[in-house]
Amino acid sequence: MQMGTLWLVGMMGSGKSTLGPALAERLGRDFADSDLEIEAAQHRSISEIFDTDGEARFRDLERETLDRLAGRDLVVSLGGGAIAQPGAADWLAREGTVVYLSATPETLLARLGDCLSRPLLSTLDPDARVERLRSILAERRDAYESAAVRVDTDDLAVDAIVDRVCRELDALADSPLEREG
């Protein structure tokens, strides 16, 4: 199967940044985290970019970063909202294989901890954070579910998630449509 760039998408806390390096190692690829790439290029945190320049500027920087990473033999962890931007889901699918790592809002919140570095959650109390995660997930659901591969990460260890993603990628490679294409 010609996977192209392997894009990991999902909500903040779904495991993209933790799973990405392990998956890249298993597949013999390099790993990149789009948020870390942006922070390195801008010499400031994502939170600072949101606070100073706003979400629209962050999304421009995100798209520039994805353009630069596309077409390379990489596993790339994307920010939670990247795939939900206009035209992004189709573009990501053309540029590689999209893997959606899903988790419940409760699991996401447990993994996120204090949320201080999460601009969309940092100012909310814990109860409001769960509701905000539900709302964001509902807004992005169609984009996430357009992924070629979907793996539920609730209650799974990293190795188990890597195994499941690899099985799903193998199954995708063996599909009749993939063989014809």
N, C-alpha and C positions, 0 to 999 in steps of 0.2 A: 504494500500500500504506500502510495506517495502521500505522506501526512503533511508535508510542508511544515511551517511553524506550528507548534502545538500550543494553543492558547488555553490557559486555565482561567475560567470565569466563575463568578459566584459572589455571594454577599461577603462583606467584611467578616472575618471569623470563620469562613467556610473551610479554611485550610490551604488556600492556594500557595501562600508563601512558605508554609511548612512542608507541604507535599511536593512542591515544585522541584527543589533540589534532589530529593530522593527519586522522583520520577525521571528527572533528567539523567541521573546517574544510571538508573536501570536501563534507560534507552540509549545510553552512550552519547548524550547531547549536553550542551551547555545550558545553563539556566540564567534567566534574567527576570527581574521583578520590575515591572514598568514604573511603579511608584518610587522605588529606590533609584532607578535610572533618572527620573525627573528630579528627585531631590539632589542627586549628585550634579546634574547639569545646572540646576538653579542655585545650588549652595544654600538651600533652605528646606525646611520640612513641608510636607503637603499641607499641614495645618496653617503654616505661615503663608503659603501661596493662596489658600482659600481666604484667609483673613485679610491679606494685603491686596490681592489682585482679583479675588472672586472665583466662583466656580467656572464661569465661562472661560477665563484665561487658563485655569487648570486643565479644562477639557481640550483646549487648543494645544497645550504642552503635551498632554497625554496622546493626542492624535499624532503629533510630530514624532513622539517616541515610538509609537506603534508602527508608523511608516518606516522608521529606521530599523526596527527589529524584524519586520516582515520579510519573508523570503529566505530567512536564515534557518539553519537546522538547530532550532532552540526550543526549549520549553519556557514559555513566558507566562508569568503570573500577572494578571491584569487587575487594576483597581475595580472595586465592586460595581461601579456605574459605567465602566468603559463600554461594555457591550450594549447598554441601553441607550446610547447616544444615537441620534438619527443616522441611519445607514450603516452603523457599526457592525451589527450582527451579520449582515450580508457581506460586508467587506472582510471581516474576520474569517468567515467561511470560505471565501474565495482565496484568501491568503494562507490558509492552513486548515487545521482541524481544531474545532472548538470542543473543549471538555468542560461541562458544567458540574461543579462541586456543590451539591445542595446540603442544607442543614436547616433544622427548625430555628425559629427566632430564639427560643430558649437556649438551644445549644450555642448559637452564635453569641448571645450575650454572655454566657458562661465562659466562652473562650476569649472574649474581648476584654474582660477584666474591668478596669476603671474607666475606659473609653476616653481618657484625656487626649489621646492623639487622634481621635476620630471626630472630624469636624461635624459630621451629621448627627452625632450623639452626645458630644462632650458637655453640652449645656443642659442636658435633660436629667431628671431623676431616674433611678432604676426602673420604676414602673413605666414611665413614659418611653424609656429606651426600647423595651419589648414592643410596645405599640408602634413606635417609629420603625423598628425593624420589620414588623408585619406590613406596615404601609409601604416601605421601600421595596420589600419583596414582592408585594402585589403589583406595584408599578413596573417592576423589571421582569416579572414572571415570563411573559411572552418572549422577551429577548433571551433570557437564560434558557428557556426550554427549546429554543431554536438550535441549540448545540447538537452536534453530531453524537456526542456521548454524554450521558448523565450518570453521575455516581453520588449516592446519598452517603454523606460522611458522618452522620450521627452515629455515635457509639462505635466507631471503627478506629483502630490504630493506623498510623501512617503506612506501615508495611501492608496492611490489609487493603487500604485505599489504593496504594500503588498497584497491588496485584489485581484489584478489580478494574482499575483504569486500563491496565495492560490487556486484560482479557477482553474488555469492551473494544479497545483499539484493534485487537486481533480479529474479533468478530466483525467489526466494520470492514476490515481489509478483506475478509472472506465473503462479504455480501455480494450477491449477483450484480447489483448496480455498480459497485466498486470495480469488479472484474471487467465489466463492459466499458467503463469510463476510462 
